[in-house]
Amino acid sequence: MDYRDTPEEAKFRLELREWFKHNIPANWRDITDGEGLRALAKSWHKALYADGYMGLNWPKEYGGQGLSPSFDAILNDEAGRAEAPRLPGMVNYLGRAIFTYGTEEQKLLFLPTLLSGEVQWCQGFSEPGAGSDLASLRTRADLQGDHYVVNGQKMWTSGALQADWCLLLARTDSGAAKHKGISCLLTPLDAPGITVNPIVLHSGEPETAEVFFDDVHIPVTQRIGEPGAGWRIAMTTVSYERGASDTGSISVLRRQLRELEQIAHQKGLLNDLNTRMKLARAHVDIEALSLNVAQQLSSRLAGRDPGPEGSVGKLLWSKAAQYTMHVALDVLGADALTGNAPRWLAEYFTSRPVSVYGGSSQIQKNILARMLDMPR
Ligand SMILES: Cc1cc2nc3c(=O)[nH]c(=O)nc-3n(C[C@H](O)[C@H](O)[C@H](O)COP(=O)(O)OP(=O)(O)OC[C@H]3O[C@@H](n4cnc5c(N)ncnc54)[C@H](O)[C@@H]3O)c2cc1C
């Protein structure tokens, strides 16, 4: 492993730093209402795309830049450092499914607008009763002539309220073994028979949703991969979702920790050994995550796709994000609850589902146990 930037990477980093200086929307943190946040996400996505910062690692023929995965990691790192709005991360892992398994026609039709932000997507995998045990999903897609008829329900579909399309998993063969009877359909959310109901999170915003399908007709040409390939497609998608470039929020964690150290200093808490130990442990957790990300990145640069070992990164990310926020509440004390520091309380709540979405911590441990050949 060599953690240093190559000359091209160093040049890109400097360019990016300059770009962030001039392009981060002013006062974006003051936007708190749902409509404003959605407009911000869309315009931020478009600004990044316009200047060539989306799809850095995608092939050029589908609108990408054809660069190595380290450029994505630099983008994540610098975005966190510059306190930029969140990057549109879903694009990378949903796009990966389409350009790994889609036909040439599907790739040319769907990838450019996914990348540019013109068309918004969401991931319709989880269902009530099929989150960790995703292979038990019950939404059905029955083949009738040249289209599938979809019936069922998805749950926790983030961004579904504003999305135009959904990468949908549905059971197309109920006679097959449960992992083998699933297919993946590119589904327009304005198709007749689809109802999207918001789920409001702690922020007060409907960040995620439940989606109902009632006799929804989807042309067979919108299936990606072979019938029954849905499980493999889902695993590719989540391995990129759990992967190194999505845990690039390290610079955000580092910044939060620096701020907490300053607050602890101002409150005279740094004389307390217990507080110093907690801050040190958060620091160690963040550095362990950072080294794991560097290791995963080296492995991708050596040409290996992310695999089950990405579960280590997901576990370290959950641990670092949640522990840092735990320390934040300890350092802020009552201020976190009295409204003197509402931002920290919101960030604390934002850290809670990190250990659930993209596969819970317990499931990551199960995956690793299987890799290590441990007893069931
Ligand atoms: C904010 C948020 C956004 C999300 N966004 C999306 C999205 O966009 N698209 C999407 O498809 N899904 C999304 N999800 C769903 C997410 O992937 C699931 O919540 C997650 O996989 C867990 O599934 P579950 O909620 O059904 O919990 P369950 O699977 O019911 O798990 C409940 C608890 O039991 C534990 N558990 C379950 N099985 C085992 C086992 N075998 N061994 C040990 N422990 C076990 C789990 O770790 C967990 O603690 C989102 C979730 C959240 C919270």
Ligand as a Chemical Component Dictionary entry (heavy atoms), coordinates in Angstrom:
data_LIG
# 
_chem_comp.id                   LIG 
_chem_comp.type                 NON-POLYMER 
_chem_comp.pdbx_formal_charge   0 
_chem_comp.three_letter_code    LIG 
# 
loop_
_chem_comp_atom.comp_id 
_chem_comp_atom.atom_id 
_chem_comp_atom.alt_atom_id 
_chem_comp_atom.type_symbol 
_chem_comp_atom.charge 
_chem_comp_atom.model_Cartn_x 
_chem_comp_atom.model_Cartn_y 
_chem_comp_atom.model_Cartn_z 
_chem_comp_atom.pdbx_ordinal 
LIG C1  C1  C 0 -32.671 5.022   7.041  1  
LIG C2  C2  C 0 -32.785 3.749   6.252  2  
LIG C3  C3  C 0 -32.688 3.807   4.863  3  
LIG C4  C4  C 0 -32.826 2.625   4.101  4  
LIG N1  N1  N 0 -32.794 2.712   2.734  5  
LIG C5  C5  C 0 -33.056 1.600   1.992  6  
LIG C6  C6  C 0 -33.189 1.685   0.562  7  
LIG O1  O1  O 0 -33.040 2.761   -0.038 8  
LIG N2  N2  N 0 -33.498 0.572   -0.125 9  
LIG C7  C7  C 0 -33.678 -0.637  0.486  10 
LIG O2  O2  O 0 -33.936 -1.624  -0.208 11 
LIG N3  N3  N 0 -33.564 -0.759  1.835  12 
LIG C8  C8  C 0 -33.273 0.327   2.594  13 
LIG N4  N4  N 0 -33.168 0.234   3.973  14 
LIG C9  C9  C 0 -33.480 -1.063  4.599  15 
LIG C10 C10 C 0 -32.283 -1.736  5.250  16 
LIG O3  O3  O 0 -31.480 -2.368  4.274  17 
LIG C11 C11 C 0 -32.883 -2.740  6.259  18 
LIG O4  O4  O 0 -33.481 -1.960  7.286  19 
LIG C12 C12 C 0 -31.825 -3.630  6.855  20 
LIG O5  O5  O 0 -31.334 -4.538  5.891  21 
LIG C13 C13 C 0 -32.380 -4.428  8.067  22 
LIG O6  O6  O 0 -33.572 -5.062  7.727  23 
LIG P1  P1  P 0 -34.884 -4.895  8.623  24 
LIG O7  O7  O 0 -35.119 -3.441  8.860  25 
LIG O8  O8  O 0 -35.954 -5.688  7.991  26 
LIG O9  O9  O 0 -34.521 -5.512  10.045 27 
LIG P2  P2  P 0 -34.492 -7.057  10.400 28 
LIG O10 O10 O 0 -33.873 -7.809  9.280  29 
LIG O11 O11 O 0 -35.834 -7.458  10.863 30 
LIG O12 O12 O 0 -33.489 -7.061  11.615 31 
LIG C14 C14 C 0 -33.858 -6.658  12.937 32 
LIG C15 C15 C 0 -32.695 -6.948  13.859 33 
LIG O13 O13 O 0 -32.405 -8.364  13.898 34 
LIG C16 C16 C 0 -31.043 -8.612  13.545 35 
LIG N5  N5  N 0 -30.952 -9.839  12.760 36 
LIG C17 C17 C 0 -31.772 -10.203 11.726 37 
LIG N6  N6  N 0 -31.375 -11.390 11.216 38 
LIG C18 C18 C 0 -30.288 -11.782 11.928 39 
LIG C19 C19 C 0 -29.413 -12.910 11.869 40 
LIG N7  N7  N 0 -29.578 -13.862 10.965 41 
LIG N8  N8  N 0 -28.399 -12.988 12.767 42 
LIG C20 C20 C 0 -28.209 -11.993 13.682 43 
LIG N9  N9  N 0 -29.004 -10.912 13.787 44 
LIG C21 C21 C 0 -30.019 -10.787 12.922 45 
LIG C22 C22 C 0 -30.618 -7.389  12.731 46 
LIG O14 O14 O 0 -29.237 -7.188  12.797 47 
LIG C23 C23 C 0 -31.387 -6.267  13.415 48 
LIG O15 O15 O 0 -30.699 -5.823  14.546 49 
LIG C24 C24 C 0 -33.022 1.381   4.754  50 
LIG C25 C25 C 0 -33.093 1.339   6.156  51 
LIG C26 C26 C 0 -32.993 2.494   6.891  52 
LIG C27 C27 C 0 -33.103 2.412   8.393  53 
# 
loop_
_chem_comp_bond.comp_id 
_chem_comp_bond.atom_id_1 
_chem_comp_bond.atom_id_2 
_chem_comp_bond.value_order 
_chem_comp_bond.pdbx_ordinal 
LIG C1  C2  SING 1  
LIG C2  C3  SING 2  
LIG C2  C26 DOUB 3  
LIG C3  C4  DOUB 4  
LIG C4  N1  SING 5  
LIG C4  C24 SING 6  
LIG N1  C5  DOUB 7  
LIG C5  C6  SING 8  
LIG C5  C8  SING 9  
LIG C6  O1  DOUB 10 
LIG C6  N2  SING 11 
LIG N2  C7  SING 12 
LIG C7  O2  DOUB 13 
LIG C7  N3  SING 14 
LIG N3  C8  DOUB 15 
LIG C8  N4  SING 16 
LIG N4  C9  SING 17 
LIG N4  C24 SING 18 
LIG C9  C10 SING 19 
LIG C10 O3  SING 20 
LIG C10 C11 SING 21 
LIG C11 O4  SING 22 
LIG C11 C12 SING 23 
LIG C12 O5  SING 24 
LIG C12 C13 SING 25 
LIG C13 O6  SING 26 
LIG O6  P1  SING 27 
LIG P1  O7  DOUB 28 
LIG P1  O8  SING 29 
LIG P1  O9  SING 30 
LIG O9  P2  SING 31 
LIG P2  O10 DOUB 32 
LIG P2  O11 SING 33 
LIG P2  O12 SING 34 
LIG O12 C14 SING 35 
LIG C14 C15 SING 36 
LIG C15 O13 SING 37 
LIG C15 C23 SING 38 
LIG O13 C16 SING 39 
LIG C16 N5  SING 40 
LIG C16 C22 SING 41 
LIG N5  C17 SING 42 
LIG N5  C21 SING 43 
LIG C17 N6  DOUB 44 
LIG N6  C18 SING 45 
LIG C18 C19 SING 46 
LIG C18 C21 DOUB 47 
LIG C19 N7  SING 48 
LIG C19 N8  DOUB 49 
LIG N8  C20 SING 50 
LIG C20 N9  DOUB 51 
LIG N9  C21 SING 52 
LIG C22 O14 SING 53 
LIG C22 C23 SING 54 
LIG C23 O15 SING 55 
LIG C24 C25 DOUB 56 
LIG C25 C26 SING 57 
LIG C26 C27 SING 58 
# 
